[in-house]
Amino acid sequence: MSKQTLSFQAEVAQLLHLVTHSLYSNPEIFLRELISNASDACDKLRFEGLNNAALFEDAPNLEVRVAFDKAARTITITDNGIGLSQQEAIDNLGTIAKSGTKDFVSKLSGDQKADAQLIGQFGVGFYSGFIVADKITVESRRAGLPAADGVRWISGGTGDFEVETIDRAQRGTSITLHLREDAEEYLNLWKLKSVINKYSDHISLPILMEKEEWKEGENDQPGGMVPTGEWEAVNKASALWTRNKKDITTEQYNEFYKAISHDFEDPLTWSHNRVEGNTEYTQLLYIPAKAPMDLWNRDKKAGVKLYVKRVFIMDDAEALMPTYLRFVKGIIDSANLPLNVSRELLQESRDVRAIREGSTKRVLSMLEDLAKHDKHDATPGADGVTDVVDADDKAKEGKYSRFYAEFGAVLKEGLGEDFGNTQRLAKLLRYASTQSDTVSVSLADYKARMKEGQDAIYYITADNLAAAKNSPQLEVFKKKGIEVLLMTDRVDEWSLNYLHDFDGTPLQSVAKGAVDLGKLQDEAEKKAAEEAAEAFKPLLAKLKEALKDKAEDVRVTTRLVDSPACLVVQDGGMSTQLARMLKQAGQSAPEAKPVLEVNAEHPLVKKLDGSVHFNDLAHILFDQALLAEGGLPEDPAAYVKRVNALLA
């Protein structure tokens, strides 16, 4: 029989070091992870067996068995699921889940509590066995392969592992944990049953353990519990989502979420519903509290688990949930889809479209409910009575803010993906503003605070909050006390191409087009601006000539108060920020020159008239406007040279 010693992937070695130093705050979690993996293996066999019944061999009843041996100090979890071939054992037990490995390692901080949370987020539950074990032995045979093609995998959780070929008559996998001395409490039937009941009661397969009975001692030896040889199910073995909601506790919902998501935090909220009609299905959907580290990895498959008539079909049914809701975890169990449904069929099915639309609306409803209860105003009402807040509403306070901090940028993708729900999504968006540094201002909040005569929702996009707050383009708005939304997510510029108005009020970028404050600007101001523009015409012509290679136009502005100049783009044009982002991403951006707006009252602008350094000052004016909005001059050395020449 062939035997080989292989080294772990470097990231796994680092992970194992963390695990073996007891990073998990709750060591008993190892049993939940391993039973969950065993259940998944059985689900996969059931699915593959739909088209190839021979894979069930002579054992059609799927189950998971948990056994322990006090003398050998071992716990063994056995399933008769799909099993592993030798190459699968090397690939799956020697590397971290394929996607996100680099992100995982980059996030390791040395903070034990923080690092422990990452382990579950990367689907590496198998390695949790090393919390309690100093050696793990895995024996497996893939369904359909001959008995001689079994595999044994052994590791002490250090730098390498051994793999050898063995004879194994039984299909499936056995994982034997060789416990450390400080984990002997798990060599106890009552302890193991209590952990299984706590974390894995929802598993739809029977989890079997050997019964024990009391036996009196003989020859002055003490009595004790001894195994009877009879196996019994220690879980309810009914899928949690099929039970009545009133029979399921909050703790059971939370534990089910942790089992399917490998997360270690409770979810923010969930929704459990049975939908009836032309398309019948059950949905149990969760909103996580924390974003996974690979949320922005576009290559990673995401989606909810799909079951058909309680038969597991696939893990990441992407067709059942739009991409911008890829953070949602849960299951959908359909009564309409065929059992042999494929990914290709999912893309075309009318029932799938109905499930997708229904699930999307359900998730948005959950978010709307969280947003509604995010903050409670405890001040007395007009009648002097403060509203009473029930416990459920109180528990939801602050949850939407937590959600938005983790997933807000992803939610904004929906503006460009889900046109049918644009206005619902718009109500869920939050931004900072010139009145609030925190990302807490909704479009409805902004609209309620609009000044009389204001007919647009004003916003500005920038690389960060400081750049947005200090942009010269905000000066006239600050002077008049007009609130402006500050948008700093990279997705903002793109997403707002699909949101032109909110509740009938147009959205207007303060960095696009000429500023027209309409009724907010009095006649005297308008007249003064027109006179300044007329008087400044000769100078504008000279500036246009000097900057003809850089600026599309030069004009007198009404938006500046303290700054000499700023850059804007024409209405409907691509902003300079979006153009920079596209170039940074290696994508081509259309060459569009910005418009330079100058403040005719600023001393630096007045100094231009008749200056012998006119050309240098004009270029400095343009480059400084570019710097103020977060850009860089095309030729930084030339800019420095001009400034130095003027300072000399």
Buried (B, 14 or more C-beta within 10 A) or exposed (E): EEEEEBEBEEBBBBBBBBBBEBBBEEBBBBBBBBBBBBBBBBBBBBBBBBEEEEBBBEEEEBBBBBBBEEEEBBBBBBBBBBBBBBEBBBEBBBBBBEBBBEBBBEBBEEEEEEBBBBBBBBBBBBBBBBBBBBBBBBBBBBBBBEEEBBBBBBBBBBEEBBBBBBEBEBBBBBBBBBBBEEBEEBBEBEBBBEBBEBBBBBBBBBBBBBBBEEEEEEEEEEEEEEBEEEBEEBBBBEBBBBBEEEEBEEEBBBBBBBBBBBBBBBBBBBBBBBBEEEBBBBBBBBBBBBBBBBBEBEEBEBBBBBBBEBBBBBBBBBBBBBBBBBBBBBBBBBBBBBEEBEEEBBEEBEBBBBBBBBBBEBBBEBBBBBBEBBEEEEEEEEEEEEEEBEEEBEEBBEBBBBBBBBBBBBBBBBBBBBEEBBEBBBBBBBBBBBBBEEBBBBBEBBBEEBEEEBEBBBBBBBBEBEBBBEBBBBBBBBEBEBBBBBBBBBBBBBBBEBBEBBEEBEBBBBBBBEBEBEEBBEEEBEEBBEEBBEEBEEBBEBBBEBBEEBBBBBBBBBBBBEBBBBBBBBEEBBBBBBBBBBEEEEEEBEEEBBBBBBBBBBEBBBEBEEEEEBBBBBBBBBBBBBEBBBBEBEEEEEBEEBBEEEEE
